[in-house]
């Protein structure tokens, strides 16, 4: 990222931060910005989250590690990450109509992680997300070993976690990411 891009991203993140103070009570933007400016790779990851439609925002602070926690906070699952299988194994196992990528590889390339079920549920306490879409979430190894993968959404004012074959993909399913800075 060049200087202008960094400045534009920081301005955008600050505006979103100030607009949604309910997501990060007791956190000051100035301290977040100092951390971001000190970690250009993580700032680049936030840029990837933004470019793919995730609208990242600060949702917490890890007192043990001293890191700020960002989640994708777009109302619906990020548009630039939709139509993906869960992981490479799921993608390879598809016989036809293979999507271009998979959620785990794309997240790794972006330098972020998929949300866990617990983190997804935590996100849903900060607003209403995925009312029309769904998001892949981290899947326990035992489920994945059997060919399955988990996804979640919000319907009827409840958060639901479901299963699907890891090779499946849908136009309205992507993944939400997490980044610690």
PyMOL commands that set and color helices and strands:
alter all, ss='L'
color gray80, all
select helices_A, chain A and resi 3-19+21-23+29-38+40-51+79-81+88-93+103-110+117-124+141-145
alter helices_A, ss='H'
color red, helices_A
select strands_A, chain A and resi 56-62+67-72+113-114+134-137+148-155+158-165+173-175+177-180
alter strands_A, ss='S'
color yellow, strands_A
deselect
rebuild
show_as cartoon
